Amino acid sequence: MFLYRDYELWGEAVPLVDFSMLLTNRQSRECMHTRIILLSNPTSGPIKTLGIIAEKS
């Protein structure tokens, strides 16, 4: 977790759907996950998504 002035940035790994597995009804041999970067401004309230990075593991 980093602090930058009044903003807080953090990322959390979450599952990403493998569409090839859904379309072919087979299990995927590759595991995918994403890291979502969020920006929270204490003065404006709601959290906004800055970006999503997908990677194979």
C-alpha positions as CSV (number, residue, x, y, z in Angstrom):
1,M,0.0,0.0,0.0
2,F,1.4,3.4,-1.0
3,L,0.4,6.8,0.1
4,Y,0.6,9.8,-2.2
5,R,-0.5,13.1,-0.8
6,D,-4.3,12.7,0.0
7,Y,-4.7,9.6,-2.2
8,E,-4.3,5.9,-1.4
9,L,-3.3,3.4,-4.1
10,W,-3.6,-0.3,-3.8
11,G,-4.0,-3.4,-5.9
12,E,-5.8,-6.7,-5.3
13,A,-5.5,-9.9,-7.4
14,V,-8.9,-11.1,-8.6
15,P,-10.0,-14.0,-10.9
16,L,-10.3,-13.3,-14.6
17,V,-12.7,-15.4,-16.7
18,D,-11.1,-17.5,-19.4
19,F,-13.5,-17.1,-22.3
20,S,-11.9,-20.0,-24.4
21,M,-12.9,-22.4,-21.6
22,L,-16.5,-21.1,-21.6
23,L,-16.8,-21.3,-25.4
24,T,-15.3,-24.8,-25.9
25,N,-16.6,-26.2,-22.6
26,R,-13.1,-27.4,-21.7
27,Q,-10.9,-26.6,-18.8
28,S,-8.1,-24.1,-19.4
29,R,-4.5,-25.1,-18.9
30,E,-3.6,-21.4,-18.2
31,C,-4.4,-19.5,-15.1
32,M,-5.2,-15.9,-15.5
33,H,-5.6,-13.2,-12.9
34,T,-5.8,-9.4,-12.9
35,R,-4.5,-6.7,-10.7
36,I,-6.9,-3.8,-10.2
37,I,-5.4,-0.4,-9.3
38,L,-7.8,1.8,-7.4
39,L,-7.7,5.5,-6.5
40,S,-9.5,6.7,-3.4
41,N,-9.9,10.5,-2.8
42,P,-11.1,11.1,0.8
43,T,-12.6,14.5,-0.2
44,S,-14.7,13.3,-3.1
45,G,-15.7,9.9,-1.7
46,P,-16.2,7.2,-4.3
47,I,-13.3,4.9,-5.4
48,K,-12.4,5.0,-9.1
49,T,-10.6,2.3,-11.1
50,L,-7.3,3.6,-12.6
51,G,-6.5,0.5,-14.6
52,I,-6.5,-3.3,-14.9
53,I,-3.5,-5.4,-15.7
54,A,-4.0,-9.0,-16.9
55,E,-1.2,-11.5,-16.7
56,K,-0.7,-15.3,-17.1
57,S,0.6,-17.3,-14.2
